[in-house]
């Protein structure tokens, strides 16, 4: 009998710097590794952010997808 683990859920990031490292590691593991394009990654980031962080993230959507994704991933 195979052991079936529950699927981990990806939290929504609200901009609290204390939660950033946990969020970004989970995002890398659950989303980034599975998606080949930066535009798809940006879409998922948009779905898993809230508040001012989401508004800042939206401003990166008008950039070239690779540039926008790099900008979003840069903490600060």
C-alpha positions, 0 to 999 in steps of 0.5 A: 500500500502506497503512502499518500500524503496530503497536498500542501497548500500555498499560503497567501503572502500579505507582505509581512517580512517574517513570512517571506522566506517560508512563502517563497520557499513554498512557492518555489517548491509548489509552483515555480519548479512546475511552470516553465514560463515567467508569465505563468509564475507571475499569474500564480504569484498574483493569486497568492498575494494580497494587499499592497504586495499584490498591488506592487506585483501588478505593476510588474505585469506590464514589464517583459515577463522575465524582467517582471518576474525577477523584479517581483522575486527581489525582496525589498 
